[in-house]
Amino acid sequence: MVVTPESIHVSITSGLQCEHCTVQGDGQHFEAVIVSEAFAGKSRIQQHQLVYGALGDRMREEIHALSMKTFTPAQWAQQAR
């Protein structure tokens, strides 16, 4: 199965309530920007663990490199300024 940015996007948004999610990549390396209220009060590591949980076994079996930036909606709003 070919891994696409779209398939990663679907996995993330199916497993995690997101206000915003974009995924880009070339089939080998992917970058995601994820905004979720679920990240509030959590460390960066805990936020990334939530995303890994949404991706499940795909992180071990299909996705070899995923860098991500995670934000709460409030942080995202400040980022847009």
Summary of the structure (lengths in Angstrom):
residues: 81
radius of gyration: 12.2
end to end distance: 39.2
largest distance: 39.2
contacts: 220
relative contact order: 0.23
helix: 46%
strand: 25%
